[in-house]
Amino acid sequence: MPALEYQLPFTSEVAAETAALRSRLSNVIPDAEWQLFAPYIAAINRLKKERDAVILAHNYQTPEIFHGVADIVGDSLALAREAVSATAGTIVLCGVHFMAETAKLLNPAKRVLIPDQEAGCSLAASITAADVRLLRERYPGVPIVTYVNTSAAVKAESDICCTSGNVKEVIESLGVPRVICLPDRFLAANVAQQTKVEIIAWAGACEVHERFTADDIKTFRAMHPGVVVLAHPECPPEVVEAADYAGSTAGMIHYVDKKRPPKVVLVTECSMSDNVAVHFPELSFVRPCNLCPHMKLITLPKIYACLRDNAPAVEIDPDVAERARQAVERMLMIPLPA
């Protein structure tokens, strides 16, 4: 993709065009940064209309993307569901590569773009299609449930996909005593505590969530008395056990909305706190800052260049796509968790 030639200027027109958004984000984006972001926000929002494009952004995107240019936001499950109903001719996925692949699987006739093709995932990189085929040989007849944080090639070798928000429901929908759940060993271990189904796990882990420890939770509570701790199920089981609640990023947002804890810590990727705090300015968010280096490859200038150039596009081998699509569609047929 051609590089941007220059920083777009912050003009009085840009300031007026983005004034309402600036007011909403004033508590999470400093003025100096805003003058760099606002020209791209204005230009991207204009380009979306010209290109008949919709922007999907994961909860871990930074606030200027999440609130500034995204049309649809959410966790992996929400983005997968929303991708099905997208009416625009072009989908720009602001997240990591497996998410863009999933959007393409569900919208094969649409152009799906990702602002940086190098935005990967430690979980997706931890397992290959060949690994899944070997698991089938070792455990004949045992269904394979694959986390969406995997490549299309891995999904194609699986029976059904899941996300952190519906993994228990997916596993129990199969009506079998034993399943293979891959690739996140911590997600598998945590769901094993919630179901009677025997879980065979893989050895993968998220490089953001695996770094959290039970001692971190103790430190949060000691430094911030009364804090409510919400943990992502990709965290180690001892972290989940020490938390007040464990759930997907969508589950965390729902908890904050319903319970309104005066002081809360979201034990997950750190941009999540900034994004949620915009909606709940009256609450105090303790911010553990474990960054996802892959998510942070997506920036406003790259989104602008992506829309400007209609590239890079996500392409998937048709045979792989057909089989992977079936695994994702089976997941989407499972009712949402209550």
C-alpha positions as CSV (number, residue, x, y, z in Angstrom):
1,M,0.0,0.0,0.0
2,P,1.4,3.4,-0.9
3,A,2.5,5.5,2.1
4,L,0.7,8.7,3.1
5,E,2.6,11.6,1.7
6,Y,1.8,14.0,4.6
7,Q,-0.1,14.6,7.8
8,L,-3.6,15.9,7.0
9,P,-4.0,19.5,8.2
10,F,-6.1,20.4,11.2
11,T,-8.3,23.3,9.9
12,S,-11.2,25.3,11.2
13,E,-13.5,23.2,9.0
14,V,-12.2,20.0,10.5
15,A,-12.6,21.4,14.0
16,A,-16.2,22.3,13.3
17,E,-16.9,19.0,11.6
18,T,-15.6,17.0,14.6
19,A,-16.6,19.3,17.4
20,A,-19.4,17.0,18.8
21,L,-17.1,14.0,18.8
22,R,-14.3,16.0,20.4
23,S,-16.6,16.8,23.3
24,R,-17.5,13.1,23.8
25,L,-13.9,12.0,23.8
26,S,-12.4,14.9,25.8
27,N,-11.7,12.6,28.9
28,V,-9.8,10.0,26.9
29,I,-7.9,11.9,24.2
30,P,-5.7,14.9,25.0
31,D,-6.0,18.1,22.9
32,A,-2.6,17.7,21.2
33,E,-3.5,14.2,20.0
34,W,-6.9,15.3,18.9
35,Q,-5.4,17.7,16.4
36,L,-3.6,14.8,14.8
37,F,-6.6,12.5,14.8
38,A,-9.4,14.9,13.8
39,P,-8.3,15.5,10.1
40,Y,-8.2,11.7,9.5
41,I,-11.5,11.1,11.2
42,A,-13.2,13.8,9.0
43,A,-11.5,12.4,5.8
44,I,-12.3,8.8,6.6
45,N,-16.0,9.5,7.3
46,R,-16.2,11.3,4.0
47,L,-14.5,8.5,2.2
48,K,-16.8,5.9,3.6
49,K,-19.7,7.5,1.9
50,E,-17.9,7.8,-1.4
51,R,-16.7,4.2,-1.3
52,D,-20.0,2.7,0.0
53,A,-18.0,1.3,2.9
54,V,-18.8,0.3,6.4
55,I,-16.2,0.1,9.2
56,L,-16.3,-2.7,11.8
57,A,-14.1,-2.2,14.8
58,H,-13.2,-4.5,17.6
59,N,-13.5,-3.4,21.3
60,Y,-9.7,-3.3,21.5
61,Q,-9.3,-0.6,18.9
62,T,-8.2,2.8,20.2
63,P,-10.9,5.4,21.0
64,E,-10.2,7.6,18.0
65,I,-11.0,4.6,15.8
66,F,-13.7,3.0,18.0
67,H,-15.7,6.1,18.5
68,G,-14.4,8.3,15.7
69,V,-14.9,6.3,12.5
70,A,-16.4,2.9,13.3
71,D,-20.0,2.2,12.2
72,I,-20.3,-1.1,14.0
73,V,-18.3,-2.1,17.2
74,G,-18.2,-5.1,19.4
75,D,-16.5,-8.3,20.3
76,S,-15.7,-11.1,17.9
77,L,-19.2,-12.6,18.2
78,A,-20.9,-9.3,17.6
79,L,-18.7,-8.4,14.6
80,A,-19.3,-11.9,13.1
81,R,-23.1,-11.5,13.4
82,E,-23.1,-7.9,12.1
83,A,-20.9,-8.8,9.2
84,V,-23.7,-11.0,7.9
85,S,-26.2,-8.1,7.7
86,A,-23.8,-5.5,6.3
87,T,-25.3,-3.8,3.3
88,A,-22.4,-1.7,2.1
89,G,-20.4,-3.0,-0.8
90,T,-17.1,-2.7,1.1
91,I,-16.3,-3.8,4.6
92,V,-13.3,-2.4,6.4
93,L,-12.3,-4.5,9.4
94,C,-10.4,-2.7,12.1
95,G,-9.1,-5.5,14.1
96,V,-6.8,-8.4,13.4
97,H,-6.5,-10.6,10.3
98,F,-8.7,-13.5,11.4
99,M,-11.6,-11.1,12.0
100,A,-11.2,-9.8,8.5
101,E,-11.2,-13.4,7.2
102,T,-14.4,-14.1,9.1
103,A,-16.1,-11.1,7.6
104,K,-15.0,-12.3,4.1
105,L,-16.3,-15.8,4.8
106,L,-19.7,-14.4,5.7
107,N,-19.7,-11.9,2.8
108,P,-18.0,-13.7,-0.1
109,A,-19.4,-11.3,-2.7
110,K,-18.2,-8.1,-0.9
111,R,-14.8,-6.5,-0.9
112,V,-13.3,-6.9,2.6
113,L,-10.3,-4.7,3.5
114,I,-8.0,-4.7,6.4
115,P,-5.8,-1.6,7.0
116,D,-2.7,-3.6,7.9
117,Q,-2.3,-7.2,6.8
118,E,0.4,-7.8,9.4
119,A,-2.2,-7.4,12.2
120,G,-2.1,-11.0,13.4
121,C,-2.8,-12.8,16.6
122,S,-0.8,-15.0,18.9
123,L,-3.7,-17.5,19.2
124,A,-4.2,-17.7,15.5
125,A,-0.4,-18.3,15.1
126,S,-0.4,-21.1,17.7
127,I,-2.1,-23.7,15.5
128,T,-2.2,-24.8,11.9
129,A,-4.6,-26.8,9.7
130,A,-2.2,-29.7,9.8
131,D,-2.3,-29.6,13.6
132,V,-6.1,-30.0,13.5
133,R,-5.9,-32.9,11.1
134,L,-3.5,-34.7,13.5
135,L,-5.9,-34.1,16.4
136,R,-8.7,-35.8,14.4
137,E,-6.5,-38.8,13.9
138,R,-5.6,-38.9,17.6
139,Y,-9.2,-38.4,18.8
140,P,-11.5,-40.0,16.1
141,G,-15.1,-39.0,16.3
142,V,-14.5,-36.2,18.9
143,P,-16.0,-32.9,17.6
144,I,-13.6,-30.0,17.2
145,V,-14.7,-26.6,18.5
146,T,-12.5,-23.8,17.3
147,Y,-12.2,-20.4,18.7
148,V,-12.8,-17.7,16.1
149,N,-9.2,-16.4,16.9
150,T,-7.9,-18.7,14.2
151,S,-7.2,-18.7,10.5
152,A,-9.7,-19.6,7.9
153,A,-7.6,-22.7,7.2
154,V,-8.0,-23.9,10.8
155,K,-11.7,-23.1,10.8
156,A,-12.0,-25.2,7.7
157,E,-10.8,-28.3,9.5
158,S,-13.2,-27.8,12.4
159,D,-16.8,-28.8,13.1
160,I,-18.0,-25.5,14.6
161,C,-16.6,-22.2,15.8
162,C,-17.1,-20.4,19.1
163,T,-16.2,-17.1,20.8
164,S,-15.4,-16.3,24.4
165,G,-19.0,-15.1,24.6
166,N,-20.7,-18.3,23.6
167,V,-18.1,-21.1,24.0
168,K,-20.2,-22.9,26.7
169,E,-23.4,-22.8,24.7
170,V,-21.6,-24.1,21.6
171,I,-19.9,-27.0,23.4
172,E,-23.1,-28.1,25.1
173,S,-25.2,-27.8,21.9
174,L,-23.2,-30.7,20.4
175,G,-24.7,-33.1,22.9
176,V,-21.6,-35.2,23.3
177,P,-19.5,-36.2,26.4
178,R,-16.2,-34.9,25.1
179,V,-15.0,-32.2,22.7
180,I,-11.7,-30.7,21.5
181,C,-11.6,-27.0,22.2
182,L,-8.8,-25.1,20.6
183,P,-6.5,-23.2,20.5
184,D,-6.7,-21.2,23.8
185,R,-5.7,-23.4,26.8
186,F,-7.0,-20.9,29.3
187,L,-10.4,-20.4,27.6
188,A,-10.7,-24.2,27.5
189,A,-9.7,-24.6,31.2
190,N,-12.2,-21.9,32.3
191,V,-15.1,-23.3,30.3
192,A,-14.3,-26.8,31.7
193,Q,-15.2,-25.4,35.2
194,Q,-18.7,-24.5,33.9
195,T,-19.7,-27.7,32.0
196,K,-19.8,-31.5,32.5
197,V,-18.4,-32.0,29.0
198,E,-14.8,-33.2,29.0
199,I,-12.6,-30.7,27.3
200,I,-9.5,-31.6,25.4
201,A,-7.3,-28.5,25.0
202,W,-4.6,-27.1,22.8
203,A,-1.5,-25.2,24.2
204,G,-2.2,-21.8,22.7
205,A,-2.6,-18.6,24.6
206,C,-3.3,-14.9,24.1
207,E,-0.1,-12.9,24.6
208,V,-2.1,-10.1,26.3
209,H,-4.2,-12.1,28.7
210,E,-1.7,-14.8,29.7
211,R,0.4,-12.1,31.3
212,F,-2.2,-11.3,34.0
213,T,-1.7,-13.0,37.3
214,A,-3.6,-13.6,40.5
215,D,-1.1,-11.3,42.2
216,D,-2.1,-8.5,39.8
217,I,-5.7,-8.9,41.1
218,K,-4.5,-8.6,44.7
219,T,-2.6,-5.5,43.8
220,F,-5.6,-3.9,42.1
221,R,-7.7,-4.6,45.2
222,A,-4.9,-3.3,47.6
223,M,-4.3,-0.1,45.6
224,H,-8.0,0.6,44.8
225,P,-10.2,-0.5,47.8
226,G,-13.7,-1.5,46.7
227,V,-12.7,-2.0,43.0
228,V,-14.8,-4.5,41.1
229,V,-12.6,-6.8,38.9
230,L,-13.9,-8.1,35.6
231,A,-11.7,-10.6,33.8
232,H,-11.6,-12.0,30.3
233,P,-11.8,-15.8,30.0
234,E,-8.6,-15.9,28.0
235,C,-6.9,-15.1,31.3
236,P,-5.4,-18.0,33.4
237,P,-8.0,-19.8,35.6
238,E,-6.5,-18.4,38.8
239,V,-7.1,-14.9,37.5
240,V,-10.7,-15.7,36.6
241,E,-11.2,-17.3,40.0
242,A,-9.9,-14.1,41.8
243,A,-12.2,-11.8,39.7
244,D,-15.7,-10.7,40.6
245,Y,-16.9,-11.6,37.1
246,A,-15.5,-13.3,34.0
247,G,-16.8,-12.8,30.5
248,S,-16.3,-11.7,27.0
249,T,-15.7,-8.0,26.2
250,A,-19.4,-7.7,25.4
251,G,-20.2,-9.4,28.7
252,M,-18.0,-6.9,30.6
253,I,-19.8,-3.9,29.0
254,H,-23.1,-5.5,29.9
255,Y,-22.0,-5.9,33.5
256,V,-20.8,-2.3,33.8
257,D,-24.0,-1.1,32.3
258,K,-26.3,-3.1,34.6
259,K,-24.3,-3.0,37.8
260,R,-22.7,0.5,37.5
261,P,-19.8,-0.3,39.9
262,P,-18.3,3.1,41.1
263,K,-14.8,1.7,40.6
264,V,-13.9,-1.1,38.1
265,V,-11.0,-2.7,36.5
266,L,-11.3,-4.5,33.1
267,V,-8.6,-7.3,33.1
268,T,-8.1,-7.3,29.3
269,E,-6.5,-5.2,26.5
270,C,-6.1,-1.7,27.8
271,S,-7.9,0.2,25.0
272,M,-11.1,-1.5,26.2
273,S,-11.2,0.7,29.3
274,D,-10.9,3.9,27.3
275,N,-13.7,2.9,25.0
276,V,-16.1,1.9,27.8
277,A,-15.2,4.9,29.9
278,V,-16.6,7.2,27.2
279,H,-20.1,5.8,27.9
280,F,-19.8,5.9,31.7
281,P,-18.0,9.1,32.6
282,E,-19.3,8.9,36.1
283,L,-17.5,5.7,36.9
284,S,-13.8,5.3,37.8
285,F,-11.8,2.9,35.6
286,V,-8.6,1.4,36.8
287,R,-6.5,0.8,33.7
288,P,-4.2,-2.2,33.5
289,C,-2.2,-1.5,30.4
290,N,-1.4,-4.7,28.6
291,L,-1.4,-3.7,24.9
292,C,-2.1,-6.0,22.0
293,P,0.7,-5.1,19.5
294,H,-1.3,-6.5,16.6
295,M,-4.4,-4.4,17.3
296,K,-2.2,-1.3,17.6
297,L,-1.0,-1.8,14.0
298,I,-4.4,-0.4,12.9
299,T,-4.2,3.4,12.8
300,L,-6.3,6.2,11.4
301,P,-3.7,7.0,8.6
302,K,-3.8,3.3,7.6
303,I,-7.6,3.3,7.5
304,Y,-7.6,6.4,5.4
305,A,-5.1,4.9,2.9
306,C,-7.1,1.6,2.9
307,L,-10.2,3.4,1.8
308,R,-8.4,5.7,-0.5
309,D,-6.7,2.8,-2.4
310,N,-9.4,0.1,-1.9
311,A,-6.6,-2.1,-0.6
312,P,-5.4,-4.4,0.9
313,A,-8.2,-6.8,0.2
314,V,-8.7,-10.1,2.0
315,E,-8.8,-13.2,-0.2
316,I,-9.4,-16.8,0.8
317,D,-9.0,-20.0,-1.2
318,P,-12.6,-21.0,-2.3
319,D,-12.3,-24.5,-1.0
320,V,-11.0,-23.4,2.3
321,A,-13.6,-20.6,2.5
322,E,-16.5,-23.0,1.9
323,R,-15.6,-25.3,4.7
324,A,-14.6,-22.6,7.1
325,R,-17.9,-20.7,6.4
326,Q,-19.9,-23.8,7.4
327,A,-18.1,-23.9,10.8
328,V,-18.8,-20.2,11.4
329,E,-22.4,-20.4,10.2
330,R,-23.0,-23.4,12.6
331,M,-21.9,-21.1,15.4
332,L,-24.2,-18.3,14.4
333,M,-27.2,-20.7,14.6
334,I,-26.6,-21.2,18.3
335,P,-28.8,-18.9,20.3
336,L,-27.1,-16.0,22.0
337,P,-26.3,-16.5,25.7
338,A,-29.0,-15.3,28.1
